[in-house]
Amino acid sequence: MDKETLRIWAWRLALGTALVVGILSWVTKVGFLRIMIRIILSYLLIYGLSYGSLYWFEKAAPPGDDVPPDNRVEDELNGTRGALFDVAVGEDEMDPPIAGQVNADLSEGLPDAEQQADMVRRMGWGE
């Protein structure tokens, strides 16, 4: 879902919550001014929490499909995202290699640049 769709759903959730609060306040015979204050506060609280959580999730999430694939690969090769995991998968000596197998040689240190480049080529990322 895109950001605008999620914002609309946050608005709908806040509006629905405000209506429920208003109906429950009316059923319990609360005064008109207090009902209006409760409706406004419940709407602002729920919308603020929903939209705020969407905003902070967007800020904390790693770049997704909006980043061109060439830049994502470059970031991962530079060690900014997932580089250790990419090196850790696959055991060279296993026939056939099992997907997700952890390389036991990592306890001795990372492989040299040539081995890392070979792993990247085998994963289909190209040069």
C-alpha positions as CSV (number, residue, x, y, z in Angstrom):
1,M,0.0,0.0,0.0
2,D,1.1,3.5,-0.6
3,K,1.3,6.2,2.0
4,E,-1.8,8.0,0.9
5,T,-3.9,4.8,1.2
6,L,-2.6,4.2,4.7
7,R,-3.3,7.8,5.7
8,I,-6.9,7.4,4.5
9,W,-7.3,4.2,6.6
10,A,-5.9,6.1,9.6
11,W,-8.5,8.8,9.0
12,R,-11.3,6.2,8.8
13,L,-10.2,4.5,11.9
14,A,-10.0,7.7,13.9
15,L,-13.4,8.8,12.5
16,G,-15.0,5.5,13.4
17,T,-13.5,5.6,16.9
18,A,-14.8,9.1,17.4
19,L,-18.3,8.1,16.4
20,V,-18.3,5.1,18.8
21,V,-17.1,7.4,21.6
22,G,-19.8,9.9,20.7
23,I,-22.6,7.2,20.7
24,L,-21.4,5.7,24.0
25,S,-21.2,9.1,25.6
26,W,-24.8,9.9,24.3
27,V,-26.1,6.6,25.7
28,T,-24.6,7.3,29.1
29,K,-26.4,10.7,29.0
30,V,-23.3,12.9,29.0
31,G,-23.8,16.6,28.3
32,F,-23.5,17.9,24.7
33,L,-20.3,19.9,25.4
34,R,-18.6,17.0,27.0
35,I,-19.7,14.7,24.1
36,M,-18.2,17.1,21.6
37,I,-14.9,17.4,23.5
38,R,-14.7,13.6,23.8
39,I,-15.3,13.1,20.1
40,I,-12.7,15.7,19.1
41,L,-10.1,14.3,21.6
42,S,-10.7,10.7,20.6
43,Y,-10.4,11.6,16.9
44,L,-7.2,13.5,17.4
45,L,-5.7,10.8,19.7
46,I,-6.4,7.9,17.4
47,Y,-5.5,9.8,14.2
48,G,-2.3,11.1,15.8
49,L,-1.3,7.6,17.0
50,S,-2.1,6.0,13.6
51,Y,-0.5,8.6,11.4
52,G,2.5,9.0,13.8
53,S,3.2,5.3,13.7
54,L,3.0,5.3,9.9
55,Y,5.4,8.3,9.8
56,W,7.9,6.7,12.2
57,F,7.7,3.4,10.5
58,E,8.5,5.1,7.2
59,K,11.5,6.9,8.7
60,A,12.8,3.7,10.4
61,A,12.3,1.3,7.5
62,P,15.1,0.4,5.2
63,P,14.8,1.7,1.6
64,G,12.4,-0.4,-0.4
65,D,11.3,-0.6,-4.0
66,D,11.5,3.2,-4.3
67,V,15.3,2.9,-4.5
68,P,16.6,1.9,-7.9
69,P,18.0,-1.7,-7.9
70,D,21.5,-0.6,-8.9
71,N,21.8,1.6,-5.8
72,R,20.5,-1.1,-3.5
73,V,23.2,-3.6,-4.7
74,E,25.8,-0.9,-4.4
75,D,24.7,-0.1,-0.8
76,E,24.8,-3.8,0.1
77,L,28.2,-4.3,-1.4
78,N,29.6,-1.3,0.5
79,G,28.4,-2.9,3.7
80,T,25.6,-0.7,4.6
81,R,22.8,-3.3,4.5
82,G,23.0,-7.1,4.7
83,A,26.6,-7.5,3.6
84,L,27.5,-9.9,6.4
85,F,24.5,-12.1,5.8
86,D,25.2,-12.2,2.1
87,V,28.7,-13.5,2.8
88,A,27.5,-15.9,5.4
89,V,25.1,-17.9,3.2
90,G,26.2,-20.8,1.1
91,E,29.0,-23.3,1.8
92,D,31.4,-23.6,-1.1
93,E,32.3,-27.2,-0.3
94,M,28.8,-28.6,-0.2
95,D,27.4,-30.4,-3.2
96,P,24.7,-29.1,-3.9
97,P,24.8,-26.0,-1.7
98,I,21.8,-25.7,0.6
99,A,20.1,-22.3,0.5
100,G,20.7,-20.4,3.7
101,Q,23.5,-22.6,4.9
102,V,25.8,-20.7,7.3
103,N,29.4,-20.6,6.3
104,A,31.4,-22.0,9.2
105,D,34.6,-20.2,8.0
106,L,33.2,-16.8,9.2
107,S,34.5,-17.5,12.7
108,E,38.0,-17.1,11.2
109,G,37.1,-13.8,9.5
110,L,35.4,-12.6,6.4
111,P,36.5,-14.0,3.0
112,D,38.7,-12.0,0.8
113,A,37.3,-9.6,-1.9
114,E,37.7,-12.2,-4.7
115,Q,35.6,-14.8,-2.9
116,Q,33.0,-12.2,-2.0
117,A,32.8,-11.1,-5.6
118,D,32.4,-14.7,-6.7
119,M,29.5,-15.1,-4.2
120,V,27.9,-12.0,-5.6
121,R,28.1,-13.3,-9.2
122,R,26.6,-16.6,-8.1
123,M,23.7,-14.8,-6.4
124,G,22.9,-13.2,-9.8
125,W,23.8,-9.6,-9.0
126,G,26.3,-9.4,-11.8
127,E,29.6,-7.5,-11.7
